[in-house]
Amino acid sequence: MHYMVTLKPGSSPEELEKAKESAKSAGGKITHESTLIKSFNVEVPNDKINTLETNEHVTVEADSEVTTQTSPRKYASSSLPSPATQRWSHPPTSANITDDEVARLAAKPLHALTLADLVRHGRPPLSASALFSSANFTLSLLPIRLAHRLQSLRNLPYIVVSNPHISKIYNNYLHSLSTLLPYTERQINNLEDEIKFTEVMADLVQTHSNTIPVLARGFLECRKYISPVEVTRFLDEHLRARIGTRLIAEQHIALHFSSQPHNDGGSSHITEDHSNYIGVIYTALRPASIIRNCESFVSEICELKYGVRPTVVINGQPDTTFAHIPVHLEYIITELLKNAFRATVESGKEKEAIEVTIAATPDELTNDNEDSHLNQGENPHIPGSEAENMISSLTQSISSSNRSPNQQPNATASIPGCTIRFRDKGGGISPTTLPNIWSYSFTTFNDEDLPNSPNSNPNPNNNTTTTNNSNGNIDALNMISGAGGQGSSLAGLGYGLPLGRAYAEYFGGGIQVQSLWGWGTDVYLRLRGVGEIA
């Protein structure tokens, strides 16, 4: 029989380890361990469970609840439907979720996530009721999002979704959905349920941590059965949806650990720096500081590869601060600096400084009802000038989240943000390459280009994505699948632009590239913040 063994308050972690050894000695099998709630699940014969029940340091109870590693028993069925009765053809899976359940959730509209949603519960430490509210808000969004991703995967050609890599991602989504479904029938209104739910969120984040590279690898192997346009559309949509799903889960996890009302009677010790965080959002984010940190990282890679490192000059308004997500900005800036460093060095202009200009968004008036047009997070990018015009005109206001239901929209101050220009004199981007810099295309691949191939290219650093002097055939899809060389390389960085743009655009920002062929490149990164936070 299955049991859950939990360490009692006041007992040391060593006692839990002793209980594990005791369970194993009695013929038990540990099936799951949780560091979050200091417990483990064990399968042990009924006549041996008294070995644990007599331990004064742990609590033993029959495991009738879902854990983060098993499918919920409530949704298990004695037999799976026959293939003839299934609505879609899809790979076999161990998760017992019916097609009707997925279809029901996928039919519900997606909530357009905004930064305001992530800060709606206030600054930590949160009270128990606010933490429950965060958990229930998270629960109201994630099952629908996971079902939409499953639907999207099922809409791929069967030969594609049957690929081992893509099938793995499909099953990961089914697993995560199976861990959430038992919670959808009730409200989370006690600390025990909230802790278990946070454990489920941690499992979800870990399960999907490598989704995009695995998908890209799968599409590489299926490139004969699906067009480059379809791949670009799917990956772009999937990436944007993944950004929101991951943010929702990570936000609750961060709020949980920065609050923890179940510890010390509701008190929480937060340093001055961490007091500026609301979950994963840093309310006093200073782009200049992140630029310097990223510069240090990229400079080391550049010097290791080329033996030199260009300098970076920051001007404009370096003291600008606003509320945003640091990890997103770090990724975007790192990729943009990598491109600028590589172009500068390879063009022989390493003595020319890379100029970074920061300009705070000026105050202006905007209408609240423009919010409905802001979020592009669930939709693929619209290519061409239409999208660029959209980026430049989009605005957002979070005052609607604080407005009473009967209050009409009105003009409010625009949300703080900034535009950052990265200017290099690395020769610019070839006119033949420029139209393709946003693509995950893999049409230039031959079988020899795949890793571990006996005829693979011995110089994986050549590419045709962003620089004018490249002559190889490594592209974005190959790079993000891990097939183009080492992760620390400065080469093959075409993938950084489409991925970075997705992060920037998710909350209404964007990236635009201006190339002066034969001279250099200007890249404009536009970011929008979350507005004033009480």
ChimeraX attribute file (.defattr): number of C-alpha atoms within 10 A of each C-alpha:
attribute: neighborCount
match mode: 1-to-1
recipient: residues
	/A:1	12
	/A:2	19
	/A:3	20
	/A:4	22
	/A:5	24
	/A:6	19
	/A:7	22
	/A:8	16
	/A:9	9
	/A:10	7
	/A:11	12
	/A:12	11
	/A:13	15
	/A:14	10
	/A:15	16
	/A:16	21
	/A:17	14
	/A:18	13
	/A:19	22
	/A:20	22
	/A:21	13
	/A:22	15
	/A:23	22
	/A:24	15
	/A:25	12
	/A:26	17
	/A:27	13
	/A:28	20
	/A:29	16
	/A:30	18
	/A:31	15
	/A:32	15
	/A:33	18
	/A:34	14
	/A:35	9
	/A:36	12
	/A:37	14
	/A:38	14
	/A:39	22
	/A:40	21
	/A:41	23
	/A:42	23
	/A:43	19
	/A:44	18
	/A:45	14
	/A:46	10
	/A:47	9
	/A:48	14
	/A:49	20
	/A:50	13
	/A:51	13
	/A:52	18
	/A:53	15
	/A:54	11
	/A:55	15
	/A:56	11
	/A:57	19
	/A:58	20
	/A:59	15
	/A:60	19
	/A:61	13
	/A:62	12
	/A:63	15
	/A:64	12
	/A:65	13
	/A:66	19
	/A:67	23
	/A:68	23
	/A:69	15
	/A:70	16
	/A:71	23
	/A:72	21
	/A:73	14
	/A:74	12
	/A:75	13
	/A:76	15
	/A:77	11
	/A:78	6
	/A:79	7
	/A:80	12
	/A:81	11
	/A:82	7
	/A:83	10
	/A:84	8
	/A:85	8
	/A:86	13
	/A:87	10
	/A:88	13
	/A:89	14
	/A:90	20
	/A:91	17
	/A:92	10
	/A:93	14
	/A:94	12
	/A:95	20
	/A:96	19
	/A:97	20
	/A:98	14
	/A:99	14
	/A:100	11
	/A:101	11
	/A:102	20
	/A:103	16
	/A:104	11
	/A:105	17
	/A:106	20
	/A:107	12
	/A:108	12
	/A:109	11
	/A:110	15
	/A:111	14
	/A:112	18
	/A:113	21
	/A:114	20
	/A:115	20
	/A:116	20
	/A:117	15
	/A:118	21
	/A:119	22
	/A:120	16
	/A:121	20
	/A:122	17
	/A:123	17
	/A:124	24
	/A:125	23
	/A:126	22
	/A:127	17
	/A:128	19
	/A:129	15
	/A:130	17
	/A:131	26
	/A:132	22
	/A:133	17
	/A:134	27
	/A:135	27
	/A:136	20
	/A:137	17
	/A:138	20
	/A:139	21
	/A:140	14
	/A:141	19
	/A:142	23
	/A:143	23
	/A:144	22
	/A:145	24
	/A:146	24
	/A:147	22
	/A:148	22
	/A:149	21
	/A:150	21
	/A:151	19
	/A:152	15
	/A:153	21
	/A:154	17
	/A:155	14
	/A:156	16
	/A:157	13
	/A:158	15
	/A:159	12
	/A:160	22
	/A:161	24
	/A:162	19
	/A:163	17
	/A:164	16
	/A:165	19
	/A:166	22
	/A:167	21
	/A:168	19
	/A:169	23
	/A:170	25
	/A:171	18
	/A:172	20
	/A:173	22
	/A:174	22
	/A:175	24
	/A:176	25
	/A:177	23
	/A:178	24
	/A:179	23
	/A:180	23
	/A:181	19
	/A:182	16
	/A:183	17
	/A:184	12
	/A:185	8
	/A:186	8
	/A:187	14
	/A:188	22
	/A:189	15
	/A:190	13
	/A:191	16
	/A:192	11
	/A:193	15
	/A:194	20
	/A:195	19
	/A:196	18
	/A:197	24
	/A:198	23
	/A:199	18
	/A:200	21
	/A:201	27
	/A:202	17
	/A:203	18
	/A:204	23
	/A:205	18
	/A:206	11
	/A:207	15
	/A:208	17
	/A:209	13
	/A:210	12
	/A:211	19
	/A:212	18
	/A:213	18
	/A:214	21
	/A:215	25
	/A:216	24
	/A:217	23
	/A:218	22
	/A:219	26
	/A:220	22
	/A:221	15
	/A:222	17
	/A:223	17
	/A:224	11
	/A:225	12
	/A:226	15
	/A:227	14
	/A:228	18
	/A:229	12
	/A:230	12
	/A:231	22
	/A:232	20
	/A:233	16
	/A:234	16
	/A:235	20
	/A:236	24
	/A:237	20
	/A:238	22
	/A:239	21
	/A:240	22
	/A:241	24
	/A:242	21
	/A:243	16
	/A:244	23
	/A:245	21
	/A:246	17
	/A:247	19
	/A:248	24
	/A:249	22
	/A:250	20
	/A:251	20
	/A:252	25
	/A:253	24
	/A:254	17
	/A:255	26
	/A:256	24
	/A:257	15
	/A:258	21
	/A:259	24
	/A:260	21
	/A:261	19
	/A:262	16
	/A:263	9
	/A:264	9
	/A:265	8
	/A:266	13
	/A:267	14
	/A:268	17
	/A:269	11
	/A:270	14
	/A:271	8
	/A:272	8
	/A:273	9
	/A:274	14
	/A:275	16
	/A:276	17
	/A:277	23
	/A:278	25
	/A:279	26
	/A:280	20
	/A:281	22
	/A:282	20
	/A:283	23
	/A:284	15
	/A:285	21
	/A:286	17
	/A:287	24
	/A:288	20
	/A:289	12
	/A:290	18
	/A:291	19
	/A:292	15
	/A:293	14
	/A:294	21
	/A:295	21
	/A:296	15
	/A:297	15
	/A:298	25
	/A:299	19
	/A:300	15
	/A:301	19
	/A:302	21
	/A:303	12
	/A:304	13
	/A:305	15
	/A:306	13
	/A:307	10
	/A:308	16
	/A:309	23
	/A:310	21
	/A:311	15
	/A:312	21
	/A:313	13
	/A:314	19
	/A:315	15
	/A:316	13
	/A:317	15
	/A:318	16
	/A:319	14
	/A:320	18
	/A:321	19
	/A:322	22
	/A:323	24
	/A:324	26
	/A:325	20
	/A:326	16
	/A:327	12
	/A:328	14
	/A:329	20
	/A:330	16
	/A:331	16
	/A:332	21
	/A:333	24
	/A:334	21
	/A:335	21
	/A:336	19
	/A:337	24
	/A:338	23
	/A:339	24
	/A:340	27
	/A:341	29
	/A:342	25
	/A:343	27
	/A:344	26
	/A:345	20
	/A:346	16
	/A:347	18
	/A:348	12
	/A:349	16
	/A:350	19
	/A:351	12
	/A:352	15
	/A:353	18
	/A:354	21
	/A:355	17
	/A:356	22
	/A:357	18
	/A:358	21
	/A:359	17
	/A:360	19
	/A:361	17
	/A:362	12
	/A:363	12
	/A:364	11
	/A:365	13
	/A:366	18
	/A:367	15
	/A:368	20
	/A:369	16
	/A:370	14
	/A:371	18
	/A:372	11
	/A:373	13
	/A:374	23
	/A:375	20
	/A:376	21
	/A:377	26
	/A:378	21
	/A:379	16
	/A:380	18
	/A:381	19
	/A:382	12
	/A:383	10
	/A:384	9
	/A:385	9
	/A:386	9
	/A:387	13
	/A:388	14
	/A:389	10
	/A:390	16
	/A:391	19
	/A:392	13
	/A:393	11
	/A:394	16
	/A:395	24
	/A:396	30
	/A:397	26
	/A:398	21
	/A:399	17
	/A:400	17
	/A:401	11
	/A:402	9
	/A:403	11
	/A:404	8
	/A:405	8
	/A:406	6
	/A:407	8
	/A:408	10
	/A:409	13
	/A:410	12
	/A:411	13
	/A:412	16
	/A:413	16
	/A:414	22
	/A:415	24
	/A:416	23
	/A:417	22
	/A:418	21
	/A:419	18
	/A:420	23
	/A:421	21
	/A:422	22
	/A:423	22
	/A:424	27
	/A:425	24
	/A:426	28
	/A:427	22
	/A:428	24
	/A:429	25
	/A:430	19
	/A:431	12
	/A:432	9
	/A:433	13
	/A:434	18
	/A:435	12
	/A:436	14
	/A:437	21
	/A:438	21
	/A:439	23
	/A:440	26
	/A:441	22
	/A:442	21
	/A:443	13
	/A:444	11
	/A:445	15
	/A:446	10
	/A:447	12
	/A:448	12
	/A:449	20
	/A:450	20
	/A:451	16
	/A:452	10
	/A:453	10
	/A:454	11
	/A:455	11
	/A:456	14
	/A:457	18
	/A:458	9
	/A:459	11
	/A:460	19
	/A:461	19
	/A:462	20
	/A:463	23
	/A:464	24
	/A:465	30
	/A:466	27
	/A:467	27
	/A:468	22
	/A:469	15
	/A:470	17
	/A:471	12
	/A:472	16
	/A:473	22
	/A:474	29
	/A:475	27
	/A:476	28
	/A:477	27
	/A:478	26
	/A:479	25
	/A:480	23
	/A:481	19
	/A:482	16
	/A:483	22
	/A:484	27
	/A:485	18
	/A:486	13
	/A:487	12
	/A:488	13
	/A:489	17
	/A:490	22
	/A:491	26
	/A:492	29
	/A:493	26
	/A:494	26
	/A:495	22
	/A:496	25
	/A:497	23
	/A:498	21
	/A:499	22
	/A:500	22
	/A:501	21
	/A:502	26
	/A:503	24
	/A:504	21
	/A:505	22
	/A:506	25
	/A:507	24
	/A:508	25
	/A:509	26
	/A:510	23
	/A:511	23
	/A:512	16
	/A:513	16
	/A:514	14
	/A:515	19
	/A:516	16
	/A:517	15
	/A:518	14
	/A:519	13
	/A:520	19
	/A:521	23
	/A:522	19
	/A:523	18
	/A:524	20
	/A:525	24
	/A:526	23
	/A:527	24
	/A:528	26
	/A:529	26
	/A:530	25
	/A:531	21
	/A:532	14
	/A:533	13
	/A:534	6
